Amino acid sequence: MLTLYCFGPGANSLKPLLTLYEKGLEFTRRQLNPAAFEHHEDWFKRINPNGQVPVLDHDGRIITESTVICEYLEDAFPDTPRLRPDDPYVRAQMRIWTKWVDEYFCWCVSTIGWERMVSRMARQYTDEEFEAYVRRIPLHEQQVKWRRARAGFPQEMLEEEMRKIAYSVRKLEKRLAESPWLAGHEYTLADICNFAIANGMEKGFAELVNERDTPHLIDWVRRINERPAAKKMFAETPREKLERPGQPAPPAGTAQTAHAEHAAPAQPAARSA
Amino acid sequence: MLTLYCFGPGANSLKPLLTLYEKGLEFTRRQLNPAAFEHHEDWFKRINPNGQVPVLDHDGRIITESTVICEYLEDAFPDTPRLRPDDPYVRAQMRIWTKWVDEYFCWCVSTIGWERMVSRMARQYTDEEFEAYVRRIPLHEQQVKWRRARAGFPQEMLEEEMRKIAYSVRKLEKRLAESPWLAGHEYTLADICNFAIANGMEKGFAELVNERDTPHLIDWVRRINERPAAKKMFAETPREKLERPGQPAPPAGTAQTAHAEHAAPAQPAARSA
């Protein structure tokens, strides 16, 4: 039996979610609420001591780290549709891209996403409530990130992250201008893992991602969104609300559109949550 | 035919070097001189536009990124000794460790290594000479790192990196107290990739890595150093000299011992060079 502990269909949670849908694997989704800091509760830290989603439970064996989970699904279910090339060279190209998103692209987009969305949520708590939640976070770096989100990230950091995002967008556009998919001619985990961060950037970073400047990137995002597995995943997986539980919902008329509901900048990067 | 472009047997260059030796694969070593910024020369940037080692050339196909190269060698040469577990769960544990060293452990050790060793080398050039070299570096982040190395890293950054190193050492010790190898009962790429950074820390970070505080980590480093492949690699692969080419060698009596010659803190992390 497969159980996936995750947030909504964005950022790092999207990676194993879309991989499971693409492979047609039956699984139970156990969706946590980041606004209630549910991933830092003791019951969940017994599953992943780092207090991070996504986590895969496969017959009682626990696998952490979104990209590792995706490769695990390839290793454990070789008879389902393949998202990893057979050719060792093309497979290496795939891994260069999954590594790059984990080490570079996801972090800059995540900081801006946190500044825009998580900061507001974090400010809905009193100082005392917030500190009580932060003390439960196992990883030092994540405690720092939550405190920064509440206080507001330093301007210098936001500018550096925006520079990195612009660089990332140019890098993706350049690659997708020469090749239909990131690793080459096949749709692979490289596409899924980068789509997890890039999806929705046309809305959240319209000055960088648009038909004029990045036509190939936009076409690639569209092609992935149109895949039956992606459509099914978005239809079946609710996006989390970044509101303090029990708080009144935003006034009518401010609800986001269906597209915006899985916009990348509105999602905290799950690994960093 | 296999050609490996690399620095000496430390940090990221050690990963594919030791993997090649463990697998008994014939290869040509093309060792670059970091003190001459050889990896930023045009001929090398035509091989890897990022200007980073290690790089593997396999019959004209170029594979970059040290950890990706190691997995590639497993994929491309399945009939050589295996360094990747067959069991998908254990393989995932291996990947959690190779990912962690790339995203966390290597960076903190690298900064301290640069502060101690690369800084001195960078100061052997005039301002003008140095800036001419730095301008050839393709990656912005690496330009910043070289300039910081020359100016001296900010104290706050050094303290934060030392905190991360202490955390990393405790994490490795805890794991190695419960398991002979990082991924479990088998020696895998997880051990090779973490050894690449941890080897020599008993000398460079003696206050953290010592018989009393980290007996299991020390035993693990010793066990890897005693493997025939590691002995052969260290015997055959000269360590680079971090001296400006043409500069006088250090005075007699200051030469490092054989052990110190592959000490981690004395090595720049290749990916970051």
Interface residues (C-beta under 8 A of the other chain):
Chain A: H58 R61 I63 T64 E65 T67 V68 I69 E71 Y72 D75 A76 P88 Y89 R91 A92 R95 I96 K99 D102 E103 H140 R163 Y167
Chain B: H58 R61 I63 T64 E65 T67 V68 I69 E71 Y72 D75 A76 P88 Y89 R91 A92 R95 I96 K99 D102 E103 H140 R163 Y167
